[in-house]
Amino acid sequence: MTKAEVVTQIADKTGIEKTTVLATVEAFMNTIKTSLENDKNVYLRGFGSFIIKTRAAKTGRNISKNKSIQIPAHNIPAFKPAKTFSDKIKKKVKVK
């Protein structure tokens, strides 16, 4: 599902204009991005958490040059679904 499809569904369900919904969705995503950039996790009860995970340093491989490279430790954004949300997905979505 794309952002445009999300906006369309929200607009259809709420009766709010698509331009207003798009601005709201953009503001929501920017708020989450800004919070994570400022080292603050975002917790949405019943949905999940947007968190920062730290990846440890490791040795990788550049296969085109056949050399080992050192990948430094770094942070990445991650999403951790709430337990109730995960349980619903496990029950309703078939394994492919």
N, CA, C and O atoms as CSV, one atom per row, in Angstrom:
chain,resi,resn,atom,element,x,y,z
A,1,MET,N,N,0.849,-1.175,0.000
A,1,MET,CA,C,0.000,0.000,0.000
A,1,MET,C,C,0.893,1.235,0.000
A,1,MET,O,O,1.853,1.319,0.765
A,2,THR,N,N,0.571,2.178,-0.853
A,2,THR,CA,C,1.368,3.398,-0.957
A,2,THR,C,C,0.762,4.502,-0.080
A,2,THR,O,O,-0.345,4.370,0.441
A,3,LYS,N,N,1.520,5.586,0.063
A,3,LYS,CA,C,1.019,6.725,0.836
A,3,LYS,C,C,-0.254,7.285,0.204
A,3,LYS,O,O,-1.185,7.668,0.912
A,4,ALA,N,N,-0.293,7.332,-1.119
A,4,ALA,CA,C,-1.480,7.845,-1.816
A,4,ALA,C,C,-2.706,6.972,-1.513
A,4,ALA,O,O,-3.810,7.489,-1.343
A,5,GLU,N,N,-2.512,5.672,-1.448
A,5,GLU,CA,C,-3.620,4.761,-1.132
A,5,GLU,C,C,-4.086,4.944,0.311
A,5,GLU,O,O,-5.282,4.885,0.597
A,6,VAL,N,N,-3.138,5.165,1.211
A,6,VAL,CA,C,-3.486,5.425,2.614
A,6,VAL,C,C,-4.320,6.700,2.706
A,6,VAL,O,O,-5.355,6.725,3.373
A,7,VAL,N,N,-3.871,7.747,2.039
A,7,VAL,CA,C,-4.585,9.032,2.048
A,7,VAL,C,C,-5.993,8.856,1.489
A,7,VAL,O,O,-6.956,9.376,2.053
A,8,THR,N,N,-6.114,8.131,0.392
A,8,THR,CA,C,-7.425,7.915,-0.223
A,8,THR,C,C,-8.359,7.171,0.719
A,8,THR,O,O,-9.524,7.544,0.853
A,9,GLN,N,N,-7.864,6.122,1.375
A,9,GLN,CA,C,-8.713,5.354,2.288
A,9,GLN,C,C,-9.155,6.193,3.484
A,9,GLN,O,O,-10.314,6.135,3.894
A,10,ILE,N,N,-8.234,6.967,4.039
A,10,ILE,CA,C,-8.593,7.812,5.188
A,10,ILE,C,C,-9.614,8.859,4.759
A,10,ILE,O,O,-10.581,9.115,5.476
A,11,ALA,N,N,-9.405,9.462,3.599
A,11,ALA,CA,C,-10.345,10.471,3.102
A,11,ALA,C,C,-11.725,9.857,2.880
A,11,ALA,O,O,-12.737,10.468,3.222
A,12,ASP,N,N,-11.772,8.660,2.314
A,12,ASP,CA,C,-13.052,7.986,2.074
A,12,ASP,C,C,-13.771,7.646,3.381
A,12,ASP,O,O,-14.990,7.791,3.477
A,13,LYS,N,N,-13.020,7.197,4.378
A,13,LYS,CA,C,-13.627,6.785,5.651
A,13,LYS,C,C,-14.066,7.961,6.515
A,13,LYS,O,O,-15.038,7.861,7.263
A,14,THR,N,N,-13.345,9.080,6.409
A,14,THR,CA,C,-13.645,10.216,7.289
A,14,THR,C,C,-14.435,11.331,6.609
A,14,THR,O,O,-15.065,12.140,7.290
A,15,GLY,N,N,-14.413,11.385,5.291
A,15,GLY,CA,C,-15.086,12.461,4.577
A,15,GLY,C,C,-14.265,13.742,4.533
A,15,GLY,O,O,-14.769,14.782,4.111
A,16,ILE,N,N,-13.020,13.682,4.960
A,16,ILE,CA,C,-12.132,14.843,4.928
A,16,ILE,C,C,-11.470,14.896,3.550
A,16,ILE,O,O,-11.200,13.858,2.947
A,17,GLU,N,N,-11.213,16.103,3.059
A,17,GLU,CA,C,-10.589,16.269,1.750
A,17,GLU,C,C,-9.208,15.619,1.716
A,17,GLU,O,O,-8.489,15.597,2.715
A,18,LYS,N,N,-8.853,15.090,0.542
A,18,LYS,CA,C,-7.565,14.406,0.384
A,18,LYS,C,C,-6.379,15.323,0.684
A,18,LYS,O,O,-5.381,14.877,1.250
A,19,THR,N,N,-6.479,16.593,0.312
A,19,THR,CA,C,-5.360,17.509,0.552
A,19,THR,C,C,-5.115,17.696,2.051
A,19,THR,O,O,-3.969,17.789,2.492
A,20,THR,N,N,-6.188,17.749,2.820
A,20,THR,CA,C,-6.065,17.889,4.274
A,20,THR,C,C,-5.495,16.612,4.882
A,20,THR,O,O,-4.638,16.664,5.765
A,21,VAL,N,N,-5.977,15.468,4.404
A,21,VAL,CA,C,-5.477,14.184,4.905
A,21,VAL,C,C,-4.001,14.033,4.563
A,21,VAL,O,O,-3.211,13.595,5.399
A,22,LEU,N,N,-3.622,14.394,3.334
A,22,LEU,CA,C,-2.224,14.302,2.920
A,22,LEU,C,C,-1.339,15.169,3.813
A,22,LEU,O,O,-0.270,14.729,4.236
A,23,ALA,N,N,-1.771,16.386,4.102
A,23,ALA,CA,C,-0.999,17.271,4.983
A,23,ALA,C,C,-0.862,16.669,6.372
A,23,ALA,O,O,0.192,16.780,6.997
A,24,THR,N,N,-1.920,16.033,6.858
A,24,THR,CA,C,-1.897,15.402,8.183
A,24,THR,C,C,-0.943,14.211,8.200
A,24,THR,O,O,-0.152,14.058,9.131
A,25,VAL,N,N,-1.018,13.382,7.187
A,25,VAL,CA,C,-0.133,12.211,7.108
A,25,VAL,C,C,1.327,12.655,7.009
A,25,VAL,O,O,2.198,12.094,7.673
A,26,GLU,N,N,1.587,13.659,6.182
A,26,GLU,CA,C,2.952,14.190,6.058
A,26,GLU,C,C,3.452,14.731,7.397
A,26,GLU,O,O,4.592,14.477,7.785
A,27,ALA,N,N,2.595,15.479,8.105
A,27,ALA,CA,C,2.975,16.035,9.405
A,27,ALA,C,C,3.253,14.916,10.407
A,27,ALA,O,O,4.195,15.004,11.195
A,28,PHE,N,N,2.432,13.864,10.376
A,28,PHE,CA,C,2.629,12.707,11.258
A,28,PHE,C,C,3.985,12.056,10.992
A,28,PHE,O,O,4.740,11.784,11.925
A,29,MET,N,N,4.291,11.807,9.721
A,29,MET,CA,C,5.569,11.170,9.385
A,29,MET,C,C,6.751,12.064,9.738
A,29,MET,O,O,7.768,11.581,10.235
A,30,ASN,N,N,6.624,13.362,9.485
A,30,ASN,CA,C,7.712,14.285,9.831
A,30,ASN,C,C,7.938,14.365,11.334
A,30,ASN,O,O,9.074,14.494,11.791
A,31,THR,N,N,6.851,14.286,12.104
A,31,THR,CA,C,6.981,14.298,13.560
A,31,THR,C,C,7.742,13.070,14.046
A,31,THR,O,O,8.602,13.174,14.920
A,32,ILE,N,N,7.430,11.922,13.487
A,32,ILE,CA,C,8.140,10.690,13.864
A,32,ILE,C,C,9.610,10.779,13.470
A,32,ILE,O,O,10.487,10.435,14.262
A,33,LYS,N,N,9.882,11.239,12.250
A,33,LYS,CA,C,11.272,11.377,11.797
A,33,LYS,C,C,12.050,12.322,12.701
A,33,LYS,O,O,13.170,12.014,13.108
A,34,THR,N,N,11.462,13.470,13.016
A,34,THR,CA,C,12.140,14.460,13.863
A,34,THR,C,C,12.405,13.903,15.254
A,34,THR,O,O,13.479,14.115,15.817
A,35,SER,N,N,11.433,13.194,15.808
A,35,SER,CA,C,11.614,12.604,17.134
A,35,SER,C,C,12.765,11.604,17.134
A,35,SER,O,O,13.603,11.626,18.036
A,36,LEU,N,N,12.815,10.735,16.140
A,36,LEU,CA,C,13.897,9.754,16.067
A,36,LEU,C,C,15.244,10.425,15.829
A,36,LEU,O,O,16.253,10.000,16.392
A,37,GLU,N,N,15.274,11.465,15.003
A,37,GLU,CA,C,16.518,12.204,14.774
A,37,GLU,C,C,17.018,12.858,16.054
A,37,GLU,O,O,18.221,13.060,16.220
A,38,ASN,N,N,16.094,13.193,16.968
A,38,ASN,CA,C,16.457,13.801,18.253
A,38,ASN,C,C,16.589,12.757,19.356
A,38,ASN,O,O,16.546,13.088,20.541
A,39,ASP,N,N,16.750,11.481,18.959
A,39,ASP,CA,C,16.977,10.376,19.891
A,39,ASP,C,C,15.806,10.148,20.849
A,39,ASP,O,O,16.005,9.785,22.008
A,40,LYS,N,N,14.578,10.366,20.353
A,40,LYS,CA,C,13.379,10.137,21.153
A,40,LYS,C,C,12.517,9.107,20.432
A,40,LYS,O,O,12.137,9.313,19.280
A,41,ASN,N,N,12.206,8.001,21.104
A,41,ASN,CA,C,11.336,6.982,20.534
A,41,ASN,C,C,9.887,7.469,20.535
A,41,ASN,O,O,9.520,8.344,21.320
A,42,VAL,N,N,9.067,6.897,19.652
A,42,VAL,CA,C,7.652,7.257,19.553
A,42,VAL,C,C,6.832,6.018,19.884
A,42,VAL,O,O,6.980,4.982,19.236
A,43,TYR,N,N,5.969,6.119,20.891
A,43,TYR,CA,C,5.146,4.997,21.336
A,43,TYR,C,C,3.676,5.286,21.030
A,43,TYR,O,O,3.122,6.278,21.504
A,44,LEU,N,N,3.048,4.413,20.236
A,44,LEU,CA,C,1.634,4.541,19.893
A,44,LEU,C,C,0.917,3.322,20.462
A,44,LEU,O,O,0.973,2.236,19.885
A,45,ARG,N,N,0.251,3.503,21.582
A,45,ARG,CA,C,-0.391,2.406,22.288
A,45,ARG,C,C,-1.365,1.648,21.382
A,45,ARG,O,O,-2.198,2.249,20.704
A,46,GLY,N,N,-1.246,0.336,21.383
A,46,GLY,CA,C,-2.116,-0.517,20.584
A,46,GLY,C,C,-1.666,-0.665,19.139
A,46,GLY,O,O,-2.217,-1.484,18.404
A,47,PHE,N,N,-0.669,0.118,18.717
A,47,PHE,CA,C,-0.164,0.042,17.342
A,47,PHE,C,C,1.283,-0.433,17.335
A,47,PHE,O,O,1.602,-1.456,16.729
A,48,GLY,N,N,2.163,0.311,18.012
A,48,GLY,CA,C,3.564,-0.081,18.062
A,48,GLY,C,C,4.461,1.084,18.411
A,48,GLY,O,O,3.996,2.173,18.748
A,49,SER,N,N,5.764,0.833,18.323
A,49,SER,CA,C,6.761,1.835,18.680
A,49,SER,C,C,7.748,2.037,17.544
A,49,SER,O,O,8.208,1.076,16.927
A,50,PHE,N,N,8.065,3.281,17.276
A,50,PHE,CA,C,9.139,3.622,16.357
A,50,PHE,C,C,10.353,3.875,17.232
A,50,PHE,O,O,10.357,4.801,18.043
A,51,ILE,N,N,11.382,3.056,17.072
A,51,ILE,CA,C,12.532,3.104,17.965
A,51,ILE,C,C,13.824,3.210,17.168
A,51,ILE,O,O,13.844,3.043,15.949
A,52,ILE,N,N,14.904,3.494,17.894
A,52,ILE,CA,C,16.236,3.532,17.307
A,52,ILE,C,C,16.977,2.296,17.804
A,52,ILE,O,O,17.088,2.071,19.010
A,53,LYS,N,N,17.482,1.495,16.865
A,53,LYS,CA,C,18.265,0.316,17.209
A,53,LYS,C,C,19.720,0.596,16.862
A,53,LYS,O,O,20.019,1.283,15.886
A,54,THR,N,N,20.611,0.058,17.669
A,54,THR,CA,C,22.032,0.198,17.417
A,54,THR,C,C,22.557,-1.110,16.834
A,54,THR,O,O,22.389,-2.179,17.420
A,55,ARG,N,N,23.181,-1.008,15.697
A,55,ARG,CA,C,23.818,-2.164,15.077
A,55,ARG,C,C,25.286,-2.160,15.475
A,55,ARG,O,O,25.951,-1.127,15.398
A,56,ALA,N,N,25.786,-3.304,15.898
A,56,ALA,CA,C,27.177,-3.426,16.322
A,56,ALA,C,C,28.108,-3.365,15.112
A,56,ALA,O,O,27.695,-3.628,13.982
A,57,ALA,N,N,29.361,-3.016,15.365
A,57,ALA,CA,C,30.366,-3.023,14.310
A,57,ALA,C,C,30.590,-4.463,13.861
A,57,ALA,O,O,30.507,-5.395,14.661
A,58,LYS,N,N,30.876,-4.632,12.571
A,58,LYS,CA,C,31.117,-5.987,12.073
A,58,LYS,C,C,32.020,-5.940,10.853
A,58,LYS,O,O,32.246,-4.887,10.257
A,59,THR,N,N,32.526,-7.109,10.502
A,59,THR,CA,C,33.358,-7.230,9.321
A,59,THR,C,C,32.476,-7.690,8.170
A,59,THR,O,O,31.747,-8.676,8.280
A,60,GLY,N,N,32.555,-6.959,7.065
A,60,GLY,CA,C,31.794,-7.301,5.875
A,60,GLY,C,C,32.725,-7.690,4.754
A,60,GLY,O,O,33.938,-7.786,4.942
A,61,ARG,N,N,32.155,-7.912,3.589
A,61,ARG,CA,C,32.943,-8.358,2.457
A,61,ARG,C,C,32.546,-7.573,1.210
A,61,ARG,O,O,31.367,-7.505,0.862
A,62,ASN,N,N,33.530,-6.985,0.543
A,62,ASN,CA,C,33.313,-6.354,-0.758
A,62,ASN,C,C,33.650,-7.416,-1.799
A,62,ASN,O,O,34.821,-7.640,-2.107
A,63,ILE,N,N,32.619,-8.069,-2.340
A,63,ILE,CA,C,32.869,-9.213,-3.213
A,63,ILE,C,C,33.454,-8.823,-4.569
A,63,ILE,O,O,34.125,-9.635,-5.208
A,64,SER,N,N,33.209,-7.591,-5.016
A,64,SER,CA,C,33.764,-7.179,-6.305
A,64,SER,C,C,35.276,-6.994,-6.233
A,64,SER,O,O,35.971,-7.211,-7.226
A,65,LYS,N,N,35.792,-6.598,-5.076
A,65,LYS,CA,C,37.240,-6.416,-4.906
A,65,LYS,C,C,37.856,-7.537,-4.090
A,65,LYS,O,O,39.071,-7.576,-3.898
A,66,ASN,N,N,37.017,-8.452,-3.609
A,66,ASN,CA,C,37.457,-9.587,-2.803
A,66,ASN,C,C,38.269,-9.140,-1.590
A,66,ASN,O,O,39.343,-9.673,-1.312
A,67,LYS,N,N,37.732,-8.148,-0.873
A,67,LYS,CA,C,38.398,-7.613,0.314
A,67,LYS,C,C,37.432,-7.587,1.485
A,67,LYS,O,O,36.220,-7.467,1.306
A,68,SER,N,N,37.982,-7.701,2.681
A,68,SER,CA,C,37.192,-7.531,3.898
A,68,SER,C,C,37.135,-6.049,4.227
A,68,SER,O,O,38.119,-5.326,4.071
A,69,ILE,N,N,35.969,-5.608,4.686
A,69,ILE,CA,C,35.827,-4.210,5.104
A,69,ILE,C,C,35.225,-4.169,6.498
A,69,ILE,O,O,34.479,-5.063,6.896
A,70,GLN,N,N,35.557,-3.132,7.219
A,70,GLN,CA,C,35.019,-2.958,8.565
A,70,GLN,C,C,33.802,-2.038,8.487
A,70,GLN,O,O,33.901,-0.900,8.027
A,71,ILE,N,N,32.651,-2.542,8.940
A,71,ILE,CA,C,31.432,-1.745,8.974
A,71,ILE,C,C,31.284,-1.217,10.400
A,71,ILE,O,O,31.152,-2.006,11.336
A,72,PRO,N,N,31.303,0.107,10.580
A,72,PRO,CA,C,31.248,0.656,11.942
A,72,PRO,C,C,29.860,0.487,12.570
A,72,PRO,O,O,28.870,0.267,11.872
A,73,ALA,N,N,29.811,0.593,13.887
A,73,ALA,CA,C,28.524,0.561,14.602
A,73,ALA,C,C,27.699,1.759,14.142
A,73,ALA,O,O,28.235,2.840,13.895
A,74,HIS,N,N,26.379,1.550,14.029
A,74,HIS,CA,C,25.512,2.641,13.573
A,74,HIS,C,C,24.091,2.424,14.091
A,74,HIS,O,O,23.718,1.323,14.497
A,75,ASN,N,N,23.323,3.487,14.066
A,75,ASN,CA,C,21.930,3.440,14.502
A,75,ASN,C,C,21.019,3.359,13.292
A,75,ASN,O,O,21.314,3.923,12.239
A,76,ILE,N,N,19.899,2.645,13.453
A,76,ILE,CA,C,18.900,2.554,12.390
A,76,ILE,C,C,17.513,2.734,12.998
A,76,ILE,O,O,17.289,2.351,14.146
A,77,PRO,N,N,16.581,3.308,12.244
A,77,PRO,CA,C,15.204,3.383,12.735
A,77,PRO,C,C,14.548,2.010,12.586
A,77,PRO,O,O,14.854,1.264,11.656
A,78,ALA,N,N,13.649,1.688,13.509
A,78,ALA,CA,C,12.953,0.403,13.461
A,78,ALA,C,C,11.537,0.577,13.991
A,78,ALA,O,O,11.239,1.531,14.710
A,79,PHE,N,N,10.674,-0.358,13.625
A,79,PHE,CA,C,9.303,-0.371,14.117
A,79,PHE,C,C,9.076,-1.668,14.861
A,79,PHE,O,O,9.374,-2.748,14.350
A,80,LYS,N,N,8.548,-1.562,16.068
A,80,LYS,CA,C,8.220,-2.741,16.861
A,80,LYS,C,C,6.709,-2.725,17.093
A,80,LYS,O,O,6.206,-1.868,17.820
A,81,PRO,N,N,5.974,-3.669,16.480
A,81,PRO,CA,C,4.520,-3.657,16.631
A,81,PRO,C,C,4.095,-4.013,18.056
A,81,PRO,O,O,4.787,-4.752,18.757
A,82,ALA,N,N,2.950,-3.476,18.471
A,82,ALA,CA,C,2.379,-3.798,19.780
A,82,ALA,C,C,1.941,-5.263,19.764
A,82,ALA,O,O,1.651,-5.821,18.706
A,83,LYS,N,N,1.896,-5.866,20.923
A,83,LYS,CA,C,1.541,-7.283,21.032
A,83,LYS,C,C,0.156,-7.554,20.457
A,83,LYS,O,O,-0.028,-8.537,19.740
A,84,THR,N,N,-0.821,-6.701,20.756
A,84,THR,CA,C,-2.175,-6.924,20.244
A,84,THR,C,C,-2.204,-6.827,18.720
A,84,THR,O,O,-2.924,-7.579,18.063
A,85,PHE,N,N,-1.430,-5.914,18.164
A,85,PHE,CA,C,-1.339,-5.755,16.715
A,85,PHE,C,C,-0.689,-6.995,16.096
A,85,PHE,O,O,-1.183,-7.523,15.100
A,86,SER,N,N,0.414,-7.459,16.681
A,86,SER,CA,C,1.095,-8.654,16.185
A,86,SER,C,C,0.191,-9.870,16.233
A,86,SER,O,O,0.162,-10.670,15.297
A,87,ASP,N,N,-0.545,-10.008,17.324
A,87,ASP,CA,C,-1.439,-11.158,17.476
A,87,ASP,C,C,-2.519,-11.166,16.403
A,87,ASP,O,O,-2.849,-12.227,15.872
A,88,LYS,N,N,-3.078,-10.001,16.074
A,88,LYS,CA,C,-4.096,-9.921,15.014
A,88,LYS,C,C,-3.522,-10.344,13.665
A,88,LYS,O,O,-4.169,-11.069,12.909
A,89,ILE,N,N,-2.313,-9.892,13.370
A,89,ILE,CA,C,-1.673,-10.246,12.096
A,89,ILE,C,C,-1.426,-11.755,12.038
A,89,ILE,O,O,-1.656,-12.385,11.006
A,90,LYS,N,N,-0.958,-12.330,13.147
A,90,LYS,CA,C,-0.689,-13.759,13.175
A,90,LYS,C,C,-1.962,-14.575,12.916
A,90,LYS,O,O,-1.908,-15.621,12.269
A,91,LYS,N,N,-3.095,-14.101,13.418
A,91,LYS,CA,C,-4.360,-14.808,13.259
A,91,LYS,C,C,-4.972,-14.621,11.882
A,91,LYS,O,O,-5.536,-15.564,11.326
A,92,LYS,N,N,-4.870,-13.409,11.314
A,92,LYS,CA,C,-5.611,-13.092,10.095
A,92,LYS,C,C,-4.832,-13.269,8.792
A,92,LYS,O,O,-5.434,-13.565,7.760
A,93,VAL,N,N,-3.516,-13.097,8.814
A,93,VAL,CA,C,-2.739,-13.153,7.582
A,93,VAL,C,C,-2.122,-14.545,7.434
A,93,VAL,O,O,-1.421,-15.031,8.321
A,94,LYS,N,N,-2.401,-15.169,6.295
A,94,LYS,CA,C,-1.883,-16.509,6.039
A,94,LYS,C,C,-0.398,-16.441,5.693
A,94,LYS,O,O,0.068,-15.475,5.088
A,95,VAL,N,N,0.332,-17.476,6.083
A,95,VAL,CA,C,1.757,-17.588,5.767
A,95,VAL,C,C,1.882,-17.887,4.280
A,95,VAL,O,O,1.188,-18.759,3.757
A,96,LYS,N,N,2.757,-17.171,3.606
A,96,LYS,CA,C,2.927,-17.341,2.163
A,96,LYS,C,C,3.986,-18.364,1.843
A,96,LYS,O,O,4.255,-18.628,0.672
